[in-house]
Amino acid sequence: MRHWNLAAFVPALLLAAALASAAQPQGPVTTPGIAGVVAAGTGVTLIKGGMTSSEGPVAGADGSLYFAEPAVSKVYRVDAEDNITVVFDAKHPDDPAGERWRLPGLAMDGKGTIYACRRAGPQIGIAIVYPAERARFVAEGYQGKPFGAPNDLTMGKDGGIYFTDPGTSEQGAQRAHYVYYVKPSGEVVRAAENLGGPNGIVLSPDEKTLYVSDSSSAAVYAFDVQADGTIKNRRDFAPLKGVVKTAAGINNGIDGMAIDNDGRLYAISNAGIEVFTAKGEALGVIPVPVKAQNLAFGGKDGKTLYIVGMGNLYKVGMLAQKYGGRAK
């Protein structure tokens, strides 16, 4: 009979229980006041629940929200009245193979073209998924080798795309944990390496700084963006509150990020949505009824913060406003 050392398992068990609890919607949640960001007592409203998954929110020019349900390879549009329609479905009759796409991250250019991380099926990479007549891959690998599992992406005003790749694909392609940059010309360069688990990614409003969340770090990273699109000078930008240290290492619950018109950074962690100034100073935490996964500003006035997580879509009325120079 094997004798288990229960003491060694307690931290892991507690963490697993906490994560399982986070997947279950809690009761009504209201926000604490954060000056200039959100008024105290503002409700976190559920728009749609019960989906298999929810990811990759990004807002169109009219404030409409687009988000993905990765497990069923769909992309949805949410209008100002919270009506939801499907704009991409890999199982639609125009795709007889019905192949899975797994779309964990979305981005949009100034013309309303939606780009996505694809991490399933016969091809892995960054692809245009909407409108259908423009659907194609813009990046499928680096130096002749396939990407592992593209996770999240951010698009600059010039059409360049940065994306995180935290590991192994469903096809078994083994890759180290990198950030890649797809130049407007289509050339792919390796922008950052030696990361533990790169996840969320977003550019600052002036696009001189790239923020990257890493599942093995106690802080959000910042990089300086160079004239040619490459990045350097990695540094800890914003220490996270939602960090749990176990025998296995750090669990910070880090995921997607967003910015507002004043350059504040919104980063998801175990604590909720942590809000930081453009200098990395902590301003407060916005609670969410479930473990959040990603977020984006949208709405007609740009003052709605949409949050996705665990198959749910929420919204919060904000004082802060969407950055007007990009979709996200």
C-alpha positions in Angstrom: 0.0 0.0 0.0 1.3 3.5 -0.9 1.4 5.9 2.0 0.6 9.5 0.9 2.1 12.5 2.4 -1.1 14.5 2.9 0.7 17.6 4.0 2.4 17.9 0.7 -1.0 17.8 -1.1 -2.8 20.4 1.0 -1.7 23.5 -0.8 -2.6 21.9 -4.2 -5.9 20.7 -2.9 -6.8 24.1 -1.6 -5.8 25.8 -4.8 -7.9 23.3 -6.8 -10.9 23.9 -4.6 -10.5 27.7 -5.0 -10.3 27.4 -8.8 -13.4 25.1 -8.9 -15.3 27.6 -6.8 -14.2 30.4 -9.2 -15.9 28.5 -12.0 -19.3 28.8 -10.3 -21.1 32.1 -10.6 -21.4 33.8 -7.2 -24.2 36.1 -6.0 -24.7 39.7 -7.1 -21.4 41.6 -7.2 -20.8 45.4 -7.1 -17.7 47.3 -7.5 -15.7 49.4 -5.0 -15.0 52.9 -6.0 -11.8 53.6 -8.0 -11.4 57.3 -8.7 -11.8 58.1 -12.4 -12.3 54.4 -13.2 -15.6 53.1 -11.7 -18.1 54.4 -9.3 -18.7 52.6 -6.0 -21.6 50.3 -6.0 -21.8 49.8 -9.8 -23.2 46.4 -10.6 -21.5 43.6 -12.6 -24.2 42.5 -15.0 -24.5 39.1 -16.6 -25.3 39.4 -20.3 -25.1 35.7 -21.2 -24.1 32.6 -19.2 -24.1 28.8 -19.7 -21.7 28.7 -22.7 -19.1 26.1 -22.9 -16.4 28.8 -22.8 -15.9 32.5 -23.4 -12.8 34.3 -24.6 -11.1 37.0 -26.7 -13.4 40.1 -26.4 -12.7 43.0 -28.7 -14.8 46.0 -29.6 -15.7 47.3 -33.1 -15.8 51.0 -34.2 -19.5 51.3 -33.3 -18.9 49.9 -29.8 -20.3 46.4 -30.6 -18.4 43.6 -28.8 -17.1 40.5 -30.5 -16.0 37.5 -28.4 -15.3 33.8 -29.0 -16.7 30.5 -27.6 -13.5 28.5 -28.3 -14.9 25.1 -27.4 -17.4 25.3 -30.3 -15.2 27.4 -32.6 -17.7 30.4 -32.8 -17.4 34.2 -32.8 -20.3 36.3 -31.6 -21.3 40.0 -31.9 -23.0 41.8 -29.1 -24.9 45.0 -30.0 -25.8 48.0 -27.8 -29.0 46.2 -26.6 -27.1 43.1 -25.7 -28.5 41.1 -28.6 -26.0 38.3 -29.6 -25.5 37.0 -33.2 -23.0 34.5 -34.6 -20.5 36.0 -37.1 -18.2 33.0 -37.5 -18.9 29.3 -37.1 -16.4 26.7 -38.2 -19.2 24.1 -38.3 -21.4 26.2 -40.7 -22.4 24.4 -43.9 -19.8 26.5 -45.8 -17.2 24.5 -44.0 -18.1 20.8 -44.7 -15.2 19.5 -42.7 -16.6 21.1 -39.6 -13.1 21.3 -38.2 -12.3 22.8 -34.8 -10.6 26.2 -34.6 -10.3 26.9 -30.9 -10.2 30.7 -30.9 -8.9 32.0 -27.6 -7.9 35.5 -28.7 -9.4 38.1 -31.2 -8.1 41.3 -32.6 -9.6 43.8 -35.1 -8.1 46.3 -37.5 -9.5 49.7 -38.5 -11.6 48.2 -41.3 -13.4 45.8 -39.0 -11.5 42.7 -40.1 -11.3 40.2 -37.2 -8.0 38.2 -36.6 -7.8 35.3 -34.3 -5.4 32.9 -32.7 -6.2 29.4 -34.0 -4.9 26.5 -31.9 -6.6 23.4 -33.3 -7.2 21.5 -36.5 -4.7 21.0 -39.3 -3.3 24.5 -39.1 -2.1 26.5 -36.1 -1.4 30.3 -36.3 -2.9 33.7 -36.7 -5.8 33.9 -39.2 -8.5 36.3 -40.5 -11.9 34.8 -39.6 -14.2 37.7 -40.5 -15.5 38.7 -43.0 -15.6 35.2 -44.5 -14.5 36.3 -48.0 -11.2 37.5 -46.5 -10.5 34.4 -44.4 -6.9 33.3 -44.6 -3.9 32.6 -42.5 -1.4 35.5 -42.0 1.1 33.5 -39.9 1.5 29.7 -39.5 5.0 29.2 -38.1 8.5 30.5 -37.4 11.6 29.6 -39.4 9.8 26.6 -41.0 8.5 25.2 -37.7 4.8 25.4 -36.5 3.7 27.5 -33.6 2.7 25.7 -30.5 -0.5 27.1 -29.2 -1.1 30.9 -30.0 -3.1 32.2 -27.1 -3.7 36.0 -27.1 -2.9 38.8 -29.5 -2.8 42.6 -29.8 -2.7 44.6 -33.0 -1.0 47.9 -33.6 -2.4 50.8 -35.7 -0.1 49.7 -38.6 -1.5 46.2 -38.7 1.4 44.5 -36.9 0.4 41.7 -34.5 2.1 40.6 -31.3 0.9 37.3 -29.8 1.8 34.9 -27.0 2.6 31.3 -27.5 2.7 29.4 -24.2 3.4 25.9 -25.4 2.4 22.6 -27.0 -0.3 22.4 -29.7 -2.9 19.7 -30.0 -0.7 18.3 -32.9 2.2 17.9 -30.4 4.4 20.7 -31.7 6.9 21.4 -29.0 7.8 25.1 -28.7 9.4 27.2 -25.9 7.3 29.9 -24.5 7.6 33.0 -26.7 6.1 36.2 -27.8 6.0 36.6 -31.6 5.6 39.6 -33.8 3.9 39.4 -37.2 5.0 42.5 -39.2 2.6 44.3 -41.5 4.6 42.7 -44.3 3.8 39.2 -43.0 7.3 38.5 -41.8 7.4 36.7 -38.4 10.0 37.5 -35.8 10.6 36.2 -32.3 10.0 39.1 -30.1 10.6 37.7 -26.6 11.8 34.4 -25.1 12.7 32.9 -21.7 9.1 33.3 -20.5 7.4 30.9 -18.1 3.9 31.0 -19.5 3.1 34.1 -21.6 -0.7 34.7 -21.7 -2.4 38.1 -22.0 -0.8 40.8 -24.2 -1.7 44.4 -25.0 0.0 47.6 -26.4 0.0 50.9 -24.6 -2.0 53.7 -26.3 1.2 55.3 -27.8 2.4 51.8 -28.8 5.8 52.4 -27.2 5.2 49.8 -24.5 4.1 46.2 -24.8 2.5 44.6 -21.7 2.7 40.8 -21.3 1.2 38.7 -18.5 3.0 35.5 -17.5 1.5 32.7 -15.5 4.8 32.2 -13.6 5.4 35.8 -12.6 4.3 37.8 -9.7 4.1 40.9 -11.9 3.0 42.0 -15.3 5.9 42.5 -17.7 6.6 45.6 -19.8 8.8 45.8 -22.9 10.0 48.8 -24.9 8.8 48.7 -28.5 11.5 49.6 -31.1 11.0 51.4 -34.4 11.2 48.1 -36.3 8.5 46.5 -34.0 11.0 44.4 -32.0 10.9 44.7 -28.2 13.6 44.9 -25.5 14.2 45.9 -21.9 11.8 43.5 -20.1 10.9 44.6 -16.7 8.4 44.0 -13.9 5.8 46.7 -14.5 3.0 46.0 -12.0 3.1 43.7 -9.0 0.0 41.5 -8.7 -2.2 41.1 -5.6 -3.7 37.8 -6.8 -0.6 35.6 -6.3 -0.8 32.2 -4.6 2.5 30.5 -3.9 2.5 26.7 -3.7 5.1 24.0 -3.7 4.6 23.8 -7.4 5.4 27.5 -7.9 3.4 30.7 -8.5 -0.3 30.7 -9.4 -1.4 34.2 -10.2 -4.5 33.4 -12.2 -3.2 35.9 -14.8 -5.0 36.1 -18.2 -6.2 38.8 -20.5 -5.5 42.6 -20.2 -6.9 45.8 -21.5 -6.1 49.6 -21.5 -8.3 52.7 -21.3 -8.0 56.1 -22.8 -5.8 57.4 -20.0 -3.3 54.5 -20.4 -4.4 52.6 -17.3 -3.8 48.9 -17.5 -6.5 46.3 -16.5 -5.0 42.9 -15.7 -7.0 39.8 -14.7 -5.6 37.8 -11.8 -6.8 35.6 -8.9 -7.8 38.8 -7.2 -10.2 39.9 -9.9 -9.4 42.7 -12.4 -6.4 44.6 -11.1 -6.2 48.3 -12.2 -2.9 50.1 -12.6 -1.8 53.6 -13.7 0.3 54.0 -16.8 3.3 54.0 -14.3 2.3 50.7 -12.8 0.8 52.0 -9.6 -2.0 49.9 -8.2 -5.4 51.7 -8.1 -7.7 48.9 -6.9 -9.5 45.7 -7.9 -12.8 45.2 -9.7 -14.4 41.9 -8.5 -16.1 39.5 -10.9 -18.6 36.8 -10.0 -16.5 34.0 -11.7 -12.8 33.6 -12.5 -12.4 36.1 -15.3 -10.4 35.3 -18.5 -10.3 38.4 -20.6 -11.9 41.8 -21.0 -12.3 44.8 -23.4 -13.9 48.2 -23.4 -16.8 48.9 -25.7 -20.3 50.3 -25.9 -21.5 53.4 -27.8 -19.7 55.8 -25.5 -16.8 53.4 -24.9 -17.6 53.3 -21.2 -18.7 49.6 -20.9 -16.2 47.1 -19.7 -17.0 43.6 -21.0 -15.6 40.6 -19.1 -15.6 37.0 -20.2 -14.9 33.9 -18.1 -16.0 30.3 -17.5 -18.6 30.5 -20.3 -20.1 33.8 -19.1 -20.2 37.3 -20.5 -20.5 40.3 -18.1 -20.5 44.1 -18.4 -19.8 46.9 -16.0 -20.6 50.6 -16.5 -17.4 52.6 -16.2 -16.2 56.1 -15.6 -13.1 55.2 -17.6 -13.4 55.1 -21.4 -12.1 52.9 -24.2 -8.9 54.0 -25.9 -10.1 55.4 -29.3 -7.0 54.7 -31.4 -7.5 50.9 -31.7 -10.2 48.2 -31.3 -8.4 47.3 -28.0 
